[in-house]
Amino acid sequence: MLYVTLGARRYRIERPWGDLPTDMGGVTDVATDADGRIYVGLRRDSYTSGPGPTVIVLDASGARIGAFGEEVADLHMLDVAPDGLIHVVDRDAHEIIAFDREGVVRRRLGTRHQAGKPFNSPCDIGFAPDGTAYVADGYAASRVHVFAPDGTPREGWGTPGQRAGEFSTPHSVRVSPEGEVAVADRENNRVQVFTLEGRFLRSLYLLHKPMAVTADAEGNWWVTDQVPSLSVFSRQGVLISKARAVLNGAHGMALHPDGSVLLAEMTPSRLTRLVPE
């Protein structure tokens, strides 16, 4: 058995974890809902892979309890909105598809297969407590798009560059309980933190190509990168702890209500769970 320490807690590493298929695509992201259900995103090549679900649903024990998302062409990341809808970023289809728990499509953002309307191969989506959505449009754009809870577009921010408020592959986005928006600015080797309106606050450094960012209940920022490492920063940007919890870096991450940490690894493809001791 292997262990890592993050802050004052020691975690037991469990890998691979969860009842996931081995023939439907590689693990690319993971999200949880308020009830502890776990949604694992699978990336498959729509040109060479046969049809099949791209979202696998697990319960808190790791047992498979559902699957959906056959229409997703290129799942990159996913997140659960406050209303419970599971939003899937269909990256190279330039669209975000929102599913209910039964896998029924309830909402779409963007224009499918139409780059620049408004997305151009987007990466991730995150939500404020009121349901406002923030989209990291990162692979062929350098912008954060903002949508009202009903899907109405609002003013976003960001242009290519290295200065504050500029991006080079904004790869992940999350909103903290305190109402701050963190963007993993991957190729600039930093996480930028903004107000809900897009005003720059601070950057988190000591990172190499950050992949995923999320916040815990205390407002601390958790970041995975390509060292590979998992880092925890205070809200003010001070590094609290760092650990090597995966072999080759986690592309996605979620903090489960039971206190465990879920890491979506692409190479090798699997879900890793860190269990607090």
C-alpha positions in Angstrom: 0.0 0.0 0.0 1.2 3.5 -0.8 0.4 6.8 0.9 0.8 10.5 0.4 0.5 13.4 2.8 -1.3 16.7 1.9 -1.4 19.3 4.5 -2.2 17.7 7.9 -3.8 14.6 6.3 -2.4 11.3 5.1 -4.2 9.6 2.2 -4.1 6.0 1.1 -3.7 5.5 -2.7 -6.1 3.2 -4.4 -5.6 2.4 -8.1 -7.1 1.5 -10.3 -10.4 2.2 -8.6 -14.0 1.9 -9.7 -15.9 -0.4 -12.1 -14.9 1.2 -15.4 -14.9 -0.3 -18.9 -11.6 -1.0 -20.6 -12.9 -0.9 -24.2 -14.9 2.3 -24.5 -12.2 5.0 -24.4 -9.7 6.5 -22.0 -10.5 8.2 -18.7 -10.2 11.9 -19.1 -12.1 13.6 -16.2 -14.2 13.0 -13.1 -16.9 14.9 -11.3 -19.3 14.4 -8.3 -22.7 15.6 -7.4 -24.2 16.6 -4.1 -25.4 13.0 -3.5 -22.0 11.5 -3.9 -22.6 10.0 -7.4 -19.4 10.0 -9.5 -19.4 10.8 -13.2 -16.3 9.5 -15.1 -15.7 11.0 -18.6 -14.3 8.7 -21.3 -12.6 10.1 -24.4 -12.9 8.0 -27.5 -12.1 8.6 -31.1 -15.4 8.9 -32.9 -13.7 8.1 -36.2 -12.3 4.7 -35.1 -14.3 3.6 -32.0 -17.7 2.1 -32.2 -20.7 3.7 -30.5 -21.0 3.7 -26.8 -21.5 5.8 -23.7 -18.9 8.4 -22.8 -20.0 9.0 -19.2 -19.9 6.2 -16.6 -21.8 6.7 -13.4 -20.5 5.1 -10.2 -21.8 5.2 -6.6 -19.5 6.1 -3.7 -18.2 2.6 -3.4 -17.1 2.5 -7.0 -19.9 0.3 -8.3 -21.2 1.1 -11.8 -24.8 2.3 -11.7 -25.3 3.9 -15.1 -23.9 5.2 -18.3 -24.9 7.7 -21.0 -23.5 10.2 -23.5 -23.4 8.2 -26.7 -23.8 11.3 -28.8 -20.6 13.0 -27.4 -17.9 13.0 -30.1 -14.9 14.2 -28.1 -15.4 14.4 -24.3 -12.7 16.5 -22.7 -14.0 17.5 -19.3 -17.2 17.6 -17.4 -18.8 19.1 -14.3 -22.1 19.1 -12.4 -24.1 22.3 -12.1 -25.9 23.3 -8.9 -29.2 22.1 -10.4 -27.7 18.6 -10.9 -27.3 18.7 -14.7 -24.1 17.0 -15.9 -22.3 19.3 -18.4 -20.0 17.6 -20.8 -17.5 19.6 -22.8 -17.6 18.1 -26.4 -14.3 19.7 -27.3 -13.8 19.4 -31.0 -17.6 19.6 -31.7 -17.3 23.1 -30.1 -20.3 22.4 -27.8 -21.3 21.8 -24.2 -24.1 19.3 -23.7 -26.0 19.1 -20.4 -27.6 15.8 -19.4 -29.9 14.9 -16.5 -29.2 11.9 -14.3 -31.0 9.6 -16.8 -28.8 10.8 -19.6 -31.4 12.9 -21.3 -30.1 16.1 -23.0 -31.6 19.1 -21.3 -29.4 22.0 -22.6 -26.8 22.9 -25.1 -24.2 25.7 -25.1 -22.5 26.7 -28.3 -23.2 25.7 -31.9 -22.3 22.1 -32.7 -19.5 21.8 -35.3 -19.3 25.6 -35.7 -16.0 26.9 -34.4 -16.2 30.4 -33.0 -19.9 30.4 -32.1 -18.7 31.0 -29.5 -16.4 28.1 -28.6 -13.2 27.0 -30.5 -12.3 23.6 -29.0 -13.2 24.4 -25.4 -11.7 22.6 -22.4 -13.7 22.8 -19.3 -16.8 24.3 -17.5 -17.3 25.3 -13.9 -20.2 26.8 -11.9 -20.8 29.5 -9.3 -23.3 28.6 -6.6 -26.1 30.5 -8.4 -25.6 28.4 -11.5 -23.6 31.0 -13.5 -21.3 29.0 -15.9 -17.7 29.7 -16.7 -16.2 28.0 -19.8 -12.4 27.7 -20.3 -12.1 28.0 -24.1 -8.6 26.9 -24.3 -7.3 24.8 -27.2 -7.9 27.2 -30.1 -9.0 30.2 -28.1 -7.7 32.0 -25.0 -10.9 33.1 -23.3 -13.3 32.5 -20.4 -16.9 32.7 -21.5 -19.7 33.4 -19.0 -23.3 32.2 -19.2 -26.2 33.1 -16.9 -27.9 30.1 -15.2 -30.5 30.0 -18.0 -27.7 29.8 -20.6 -27.9 33.4 -21.7 -24.4 34.6 -22.8 -22.7 37.2 -20.6 -19.5 39.2 -21.0 -16.4 37.1 -20.7 -12.7 37.9 -20.7 -9.3 36.9 -21.9 -6.9 37.2 -24.9 -3.7 35.3 -25.9 -0.6 36.3 -23.9 1.3 36.1 -20.7 0.2 39.1 -18.7 -2.5 39.1 -16.0 -5.9 38.2 -17.6 -4.2 36.7 -20.7 -4.1 33.0 -21.4 -2.2 30.3 -23.2 -4.4 27.2 -23.1 -6.9 27.9 -20.3 -7.4 24.2 -19.5 -9.5 24.0 -16.4 -11.9 26.4 -14.5 -13.6 26.2 -11.1 -15.3 28.6 -8.7 -14.5 28.5 -5.0 -17.1 28.8 -2.2 -15.8 32.4 -1.7 -16.8 33.3 -5.2 -13.4 33.3 -6.9 -12.8 31.9 -10.3 -9.6 29.9 -10.9 -8.3 29.1 -14.4 -5.5 26.7 -15.0 -3.4 28.7 -17.5 -1.6 25.6 -18.7 1.1 26.8 -21.1 1.9 29.8 -18.9 2.6 27.4 -16.0 0.2 29.1 -13.6 -3.3 29.3 -12.2 -4.9 32.7 -12.4 -7.6 33.7 -9.9 -10.3 36.2 -10.7 -13.5 37.7 -9.3 -16.8 36.5 -10.6 -16.7 39.5 -13.0 -13.3 38.7 -14.3 -11.1 41.1 -12.4 -7.6 39.6 -11.9 -6.7 38.9 -8.2 -3.6 36.7 -8.1 -1.7 33.9 -9.7 -0.6 30.5 -8.3 2.9 29.4 -9.3 5.3 26.5 -8.6 3.4 24.5 -11.2 4.4 22.8 -14.5 1.5 22.8 -17.0 -1.4 22.7 -14.6 -4.1 20.4 -15.8 -7.0 20.6 -13.4 -8.0 22.9 -10.6 -10.7 22.7 -7.9 -11.5 24.2 -4.5 -12.4 22.6 -1.2 -14.9 23.8 1.4 -12.3 26.0 3.1 -11.5 27.8 -0.2 -8.1 26.1 -0.7 -7.1 25.5 -4.3 -6.2 21.9 -5.4 -4.2 21.7 -8.6 -2.8 18.8 -10.7 0.0 19.3 -13.1 2.4 17.5 -15.4 5.4 17.2 -13.0 3.2 15.1 -12.1 2.1 16.5 -8.8 -1.0 17.4 -6.8 -0.6 20.7 -5.0 -2.8 22.5 -2.4 -2.6 26.3 -2.1 -4.3 28.6 0.4 -6.9 31.0 -0.9 -4.2 33.7 -0.8 -1.9 31.6 -3.1 0.5 30.2 -0.5 1.6 26.6 -1.2 0.4 24.4 1.6 1.5 21.0 0.4 2.6 19.0 -2.6 2.5 15.3 -3.3 3.2 12.8 -6.1 -0.1 10.9 -6.1 -0.2 9.5 -9.7 2.3 8.0 -12.1 1.9 10.2 -15.1 -0.3 13.1 -14.1 -4.0 13.6 -13.6 -6.0 15.2 -16.4 -9.1 15.7 -14.2 -9.9 15.8 -10.5 -12.8 15.9 -8.1 -13.2 16.2 -4.3 -15.8 13.7 -3.1 -18.2 14.6 -0.3 -16.8 11.7 1.7 -13.4 13.4 1.8 -11.7 11.3 -0.8 -9.9 12.7 -3.8 -10.6 11.3 -7.3 -7.9 11.6 -10.0 -8.6 10.9 -13.7 -5.4 9.5 -15.2 -5.0 9.1 -18.9 -1.7 7.2 -19.1 -2.4 4.6 -18.0 -6.1 5.1 -18.3 -7.7 4.7 -14.8 -9.3 6.4 -11.9 -7.2 6.8 -8.7 -8.7 7.4 -5.3 -7.0 9.0 -2.4 -8.7 8.0 0.9 -8.1 10.0 4.0 -6.7 8.0 6.9 
